[in-house]
Amino acid sequence: MFDASRLTLETDEKTKVINELIKIYKDLGENNINPEEKLKDFVGHTHIQMLVGFCLGIIVTLIYFCL
């Protein structure tokens, strides 16, 4: 879970920097970049998704071993 949260944070930061560079490039007059080429700012799981996955994993394991 720690790796997933760190991956999300690092990817998010790098994506914001790249998108800012694309914006600067467009402002300089080079308008050859399509809006579809802009990177998504969020990649990975949120903390709530990781928590729900963790709880679901425990519940499924308990049901599997108790039945």
FENNOR-V40983 format. One record per residue. N is the residue number from 1. RES is the residue in three letters. OMEGA is omega in whole degrees, -180 to 180 (none if undefined). NEAR is the number of other C-alpha atoms within 10 Angstrom. Layout:
n: [N/N]
res: [RES/RES]
omega: [OMEGA/OMEGA]
near: [NEAR/NEAR]
//
This chain:
n: [1/2/3/4/5/6/7/8/9/10/11/12/13/14/15/16/17/18/19/20/21/22/23/24/25/26/27/28/29/30/31/32/33/34/35/36/37/38/39/40/41/42/43/44/45/46/47/48/49/50/51/52/53/54/55/56/57/58/59/60/61/62/63/64/65/66/67]
res: [MET/PHE/ASP/ALA/SER/ARG/LEU/THR/LEU/GLU/THR/ASP/GLU/LYS/THR/LYS/VAL/ILE/ASN/GLU/LEU/ILE/LYS/ILE/TYR/LYS/ASP/LEU/GLY/GLU/ASN/ASN/ILE/ASN/PRO/GLU/GLU/LYS/LEU/LYS/ASP/PHE/VAL/GLY/HIS/THR/HIS/ILE/GLN/MET/LEU/VAL/GLY/PHE/CYS/LEU/GLY/ILE/ILE/VAL/THR/LEU/ILE/TYR/PHE/CYS/LEU]
omega: [179/179/-180/-179/178/178/179/-178/-178/180/179/-179/-179/179/179/179/180/178/177/177/177/179/179/179/178/-180/179/177/178/-174/-177/-175/177/176/-180/-178/178/-177/176/-179/-176/178/177/-176/173/179/179/178/178/179/179/177/178/180/179/177/178/-179/180/179/179/178/-178/-177/-180/-179/none]
near: [12/9/8/14/14/12/14/18/16/11/15/17/12/13/17/16/12/14/16/13/12/19/15/12/14/13/10/9/8/11/11/8/12/7/8/7/9/15/15/12/15/14/15/15/15/13/14/9/11/16/13/11/13/12/12/12/12/12/11/11/11/11/10/9/7/7/5]
//
